[in-house]
C-alpha cells in the first residue's frame, strides 16, 4: 500500500516533470554557451559608457566638495 502511494508521484514526475525539466535545462545551457547576442553586447557597451560617465561625475563632485568643504569626508 505504501509503495503504491510513493510510486504514483514518482511515475508522474518521470513522465511529466522530468522531460520538461531536461528540455528547459539544456535549452538554457545552449543559450549560455552561445555567448552574448549582438543586442546584449550593445546594451553592455552602453551600460559601460554610462558607468564611466557616472564615475567621472562622482570624481568631479568630490573635487568640488573637497574645494568647498575639505572635511566633508569626515562627516559621512
C-alpha positions in Angstrom: 0.0 0.0 0.0 2.8 2.5 1.0 4.7 1.6 -2.2 1.7 2.5 -4.3 1.4 5.9 -2.6 5.1 6.6 -3.3 5.1 5.0 -6.7 2.3 7.2 -8.2 4.1 10.6 -7.6 7.4 9.1 -8.9 5.7 7.9 -12.1 4.0 11.3 -12.6 7.3 13.0 -12.1 9.2 10.8 -14.5 6.5 11.1 -17.2 5.7 14.8 -17.0 8.1 16.9 -15.0 11.5 15.2 -15.8 11.2 15.6 -19.6 10.2 19.3 -19.4 12.9 19.9 -16.8 15.5 18.4 -19.1 14.4 20.3 -22.2 14.5 23.6 -20.3 17.8 22.8 -18.7 19.6 22.0 -22.0 18.0 25.0 -23.8 19.4 27.3 -21.1 22.8 25.6 -21.4 22.8 26.1 -25.1 21.9 29.8 -24.8 24.7 30.3 -22.3 27.3 28.6 -24.4 26.4 30.8 -27.4 27.6 33.9 -25.6 26.2 37.4 -25.9 23.9 38.3 -28.8 24.6 41.5 -30.7 21.8 43.3 -28.8 23.2 42.2 -25.4 26.7 43.3 -26.4 25.3 46.7 -27.5 23.4 47.0 -24.2 26.6 46.1 -22.2 28.6 48.7 -24.1 26.0 51.4 -23.4 26.0 50.4 -19.7 29.8 50.5 -19.6 29.8 54.0 -21.1 27.2 55.2 -18.6 29.2 53.8 -15.7 32.3 55.6 -17.0 30.3 58.9 -17.2 29.0 58.4 -13.7 32.4 57.7 -12.4 33.7 61.0 -13.9 30.7 62.9 -12.4 31.4 61.4 -9.0 35.1 62.5 -9.3 34.1 66.0 -10.3 31.6 66.2 -7.4 34.2 65.0 -4.9 36.7 67.6 -6.2 34.1 70.3 -5.8 33.3 69.2 -2.3 37.0 68.9 -1.4 37.5 72.5 -2.6 34.4 73.9 -0.8 34.3 71.8 2.3 37.6 70.0 3.0 36.3 68.0 5.9 33.1 66.6 4.3 34.5 63.1 4.2 34.8 63.0 8.0 31.2 63.9 8.4 29.9 60.9 6.4 
